């Protein structure tokens, strides 16, 4: 996968979790998880490269908080359009 994308999980019409897939090669799997902030967990592959961000509290997420984590990981920040599906939920 070359680009990043957001996957949102719903239950009874409410977003209960989300996952921001970061660019990765093939079927890379998480080998380690690190807590970034409350409600945000970073998945790393076996080589220590960030491959995704788990959003465990989507109702409390701010784009600013997520963008701070992305900046720390050397990733481009999210524009409002990328996070719109989650914020609309």
C-alpha positions as CSV (number, residue, x, y, z in Angstrom):
1,X,0.0,0.0,0.0
2,X,1.4,3.3,-1.0
3,X,-0.9,5.9,0.6
4,X,-2.6,6.2,3.9
5,X,-6.3,5.7,4.6
6,X,-8.7,5.8,7.5
7,X,-10.9,2.9,8.5
8,X,-13.8,3.5,10.9
9,X,-15.6,0.8,12.9
10,X,-19.2,1.6,13.8
11,X,-21.6,0.0,16.2
12,X,-25.3,1.0,16.3
13,X,-24.5,4.0,14.1
14,X,-21.7,5.3,16.4
15,X,-18.0,5.3,15.7
16,X,-16.3,3.1,18.3
17,X,-12.8,2.9,16.9
18,X,-10.8,3.9,13.9
19,X,-7.4,3.0,12.3
20,X,-5.2,5.3,10.3
21,X,-3.1,3.1,8.0
22,X,0.2,4.6,7.2
23,X,2.2,3.8,4.0
24,X,3.6,0.3,4.2
25,X,4.9,-2.5,2.0
26,X,2.8,-5.6,1.5
27,X,1.4,-7.3,4.5
28,X,3.6,-5.8,7.2
29,X,2.3,-6.6,10.7
30,X,2.5,-4.8,13.9
31,X,5.3,-6.1,16.1
32,X,5.1,-3.4,18.8
33,X,2.5,-0.9,20.1
34,X,3.2,2.3,21.8
35,X,0.8,4.7,23.5
36,X,1.1,8.2,21.9
37,X,-1.6,10.0,23.8
38,X,-4.8,8.9,25.5
39,X,-6.8,7.3,22.8
40,X,-4.0,7.0,20.2
41,X,-1.8,4.0,19.9
42,X,1.0,3.7,17.3
43,X,1.7,0.3,15.7
44,X,5.3,-0.4,14.6
45,X,6.6,-3.1,12.3
46,X,9.5,-5.4,13.3
47,X,12.0,-2.8,12.0
48,X,10.5,0.0,14.1
49,X,8.7,1.8,11.3
50,X,5.3,3.2,12.2
51,X,2.6,1.5,10.1
52,X,-0.6,2.7,11.7
53,X,-2.4,4.6,14.4
54,X,-5.2,3.1,16.4
55,X,-7.8,5.6,17.5
56,X,-9.5,4.0,20.5
57,X,-11.6,7.0,21.5
58,X,-12.8,8.6,18.3
59,X,-15.4,10.8,20.0
60,X,-12.6,12.5,21.9
61,X,-10.1,12.8,19.0
62,X,-9.0,16.2,17.8
63,X,-7.3,16.7,14.4
64,X,-4.6,18.8,16.2
65,X,-3.7,15.9,18.5
66,X,-3.5,13.4,15.7
67,X,-1.4,15.8,13.6
68,X,1.1,16.3,16.4
69,X,1.6,12.5,16.5
70,X,1.9,12.4,12.7
71,X,4.5,15.2,12.8
72,X,6.5,13.3,15.4
73,X,6.5,10.3,13.1
74,X,7.7,12.3,10.1
75,X,4.4,11.9,8.3
76,X,2.4,14.7,6.6
77,X,-0.4,16.2,8.6
78,X,-4.1,15.3,7.9
79,X,-6.3,17.8,6.2
80,X,-9.8,18.2,7.3
81,X,-11.1,16.2,4.4
82,X,-9.2,13.1,5.4
83,X,-10.6,13.0,8.9
84,X,-14.2,14.1,7.8
85,X,-15.7,10.6,7.9
86,X,-14.7,10.2,11.5
87,X,-15.7,13.6,12.6
88,X,-19.1,13.3,10.9
89,X,-19.9,10.0,12.8
